[in-house]
Amino acid sequence: MLKRYIFIPLVFLFFSFACKQTTEHVETKGAVQGTVSCLLPVGAVAIHPAWIFSDTTYLATTDAKGWYRITGLERGTHTFTGSALFCGDTTLSVVVQGGRTITLDFLLKPDSTTGKVYGEFQDGTLFQQRLQEDSSLANWSDKQIFDAATGATLQYKALKDTVADRAVLLGDSVLTIADAWGQYWFTIPSGTYPLTGSCDGYKNVTQVFRVEADSRNYLNFILPRQGIIKAR
């Protein structure tokens, strides 16, 4: 009988310890932070704005001191690209650990090359209708969409009404405004940027886009409608 009463508390203690072990929280997410600078004759100069990407995902913009921070990253190896106007892209890899913040500084080099960007604004609702009518449209390149007629171009003729300015932005800066036919073009230093298409009555769309040097680059914006678009 004595052994039985001694054994029961020991079993209880064992299971209590096991429960504590299994319910203990293990942090699986980590963070990366650092600065983005450009190597100039006077030395390394912090850049604002500069942008951080992971493949085609836009992650962060530097602040006035050239500082950035990215949180909620899964453990493992991550590859990031740092970009800024008049600087060449720099790509770095880092191992992220759960519950820790890793420092990753980008040192970019000056780059004076430029590229030209051409594109069109498309009405998202009309574009989906055209896809149902002609599925081959899904395989068109951005250049084909720019050169041909989709029937969904966000222009005065397509909606039979006055269309608000269709602007391409980089951050808060307007790079260009589309013409009456919904097309635009501009020259920009080569590099990778988060370019945003904007038009009143539509949702903004941001795309990570690589502008190749000394070439024509094509990027179209297919904007989802926001609310009701009036037509005559």
N, C-alpha and C positions, 0 to 999 in steps of 0.2 A: 504493500500500500504506500509506503514511503517513497519508493522509486517512482510510482505513478504520479504522485503529487509533485515530485521534483521534475519529472519529464515534461509535464504540461507547460509550466512556465518557460522552459527552454525552447519548446516548439513555438510558443507565442513570440518569443524574442527573435527567433530565426525568421519567422514570416514578417515581423515588423521591420527587420533590417532589410529583407529582400524587397519589400514594398518601397522603402525609402530609396533603395538603389535604382529600382526600375522607374520611379516617378521623377527622379532628379532631372531637371531640364538641362539639355546640352545645346548650347548656341551653335547653330549651323551656318549662320550668315556672318559675313565679314564686310569690311569697308576698305575703300582705297581713296587716298587723298594726296594732294601735292600741288605743285605749281607748273605753269606752262610759261616758258621763256623763249626768247629768240636771241641767237648769238649774233650780236652786232659788233662793229669795230671797237665800241666803247665797253664791250662786255655783254653778259647775259642780261636782257631786259624783260621784265614780266609783261605778259600780253593780256589785254582785255579789249575785245572779247576773243577768247580762244574756245574751241569746242572739243569735247571728248566723245568718241564713238566706240562701239563694239560691233564690228561688222557693219550692218545697216541700221543699227539702233543708236539713236542720239541719247547720250547719257547726262551730259553736264556742260555748262558754260562757266568760264572763269569769272571771278569777281574783279573789282577794280585793282586788286593787288595780284592778279594772275593766279588766284587760288581756286581750287575745285575740290569737291568731295562727292563720292559715289557710295551709297549704302545699299544694304540688302542683297549683297552678292553671295552666290553659292560658293561653298568651298571648292577649291581646285584651281587650275590654271586658266587665267583670263588674258585675252589679248585686246589692247586698247590702242586707238589711234588719236593723236593730238593734231589739231589743225588750226590754222589762223591765216588771215589775209596776208599776202606777200611773204609767206613762209611755206616751206615744203612740209608735207605730212611726215610725222614720225610715229612708228608703231612699236609698242613695247609689250612684253608679256610679264605677268606677275602671278605668284601663287597666293591665292586668298585663303585665309584661315578663319575658321569660325570664331566669333567673338573678338576678333582683333582688327586693327586698322593698319593697313600697309601704306607706306609712303612711296609714291611713284611720281617722279618729276620728269617733265618733258622739256627737252632742249631742242628747239626747232632751228633750222638754218634758213636764211633769207632765200627767196625764190622770186624772180622778176617775170617769170613766164605767165602767159594769160591764155584763156580759152574762151570760146563763144558758146553761149547757151541759147537754144531755140526751143520754143514750145507753144502749146495751146492749152486753153482752159476748156474743160468738158463739163457739161451738166450731168451729174451722176445718174439721175433718174432716166434721162433720155439715153444715156450711154448703155444702161442695163436693158432698156427696151431694144436698142439696136443689136445688142448681143443675143437676145432671144430671137431676133429676126435673122441674124447672120452670125453664127457661132465662130466663123473664121476671124472675126474682129478681135477675138481674145488673143490671137497669135500675132497681131500687128505690132511692129516695133514702134517706139516713140517717134522715130523719123517718119514711118509710114502714116501714123496718125496726123503728124504735122503736115505732111505733103498732100494727103488725100482728104476726102470728105467723109466724116463719120455720121453726120446728121445729128450730132449731139454737141457740137461746138458751142461754147457759152459766148454767143454773140448776139447782136441786136436782131438779126434776121431769124435765128433759131427760135427765140422766145417771143418774137413779135412784140417786144416792149423794150423800154430803155433799161439797159443792164448797168448796174453799178460798176465802178472801176474794179477791174480784176488785176490785183497787184501781186508781184513776187517780192517776198521779203526775206531778209537775212537778219534775224533778231527783230529789232524794232525799225530797221532801216528798209525803206522801199528801194528795191533795185530797178524795177521797171513797171510800167503799166501796159497791159495788153491793148492792142488796137481794136477798131470796130469789129474786126473779124475774129477776135478772141486769141490772136497770136501775139507773141512777144519775142524779143531777143535782146541780149546784152552781153557785154564783155566783162570778165571777172578774172582775178588772179587764179591760176590753177590750184586745185586743192579740193578737199572734202568739206561740204557745208550742209547745215540743216536748212534747206530752202522751204519756205512756206507759201502756198497759194491761198489768196484771200479774196473774197467777194461778199458784199452785204447780201444776206438772204441765204448764204451757204456756210457750211462748216469749214473752218480752216483745215488744210491738209499740209503736213510737214513731211518732207522726204529727205533722207540722207543721200546726197548726190556728189559724185566725184567728177570734177571738171578736169578733163585732160588738157594738157598744154598744147597750144598751137593747133587746135582742132575744133570742129563743130560738134557740140554736144546737145542731145535732145532730151527734154524733160517736160512731160505733160502733167497737168493737174486735173484730176477727175474729182469734182467737189460734190459731196452729198448735199441735198437741199435741206435747209433749216426753216421750217415753217412753210407757208404757202407762197409760191412764186406766181405773181399775177401775170396774166396774159390778156391781150385784147381779144 
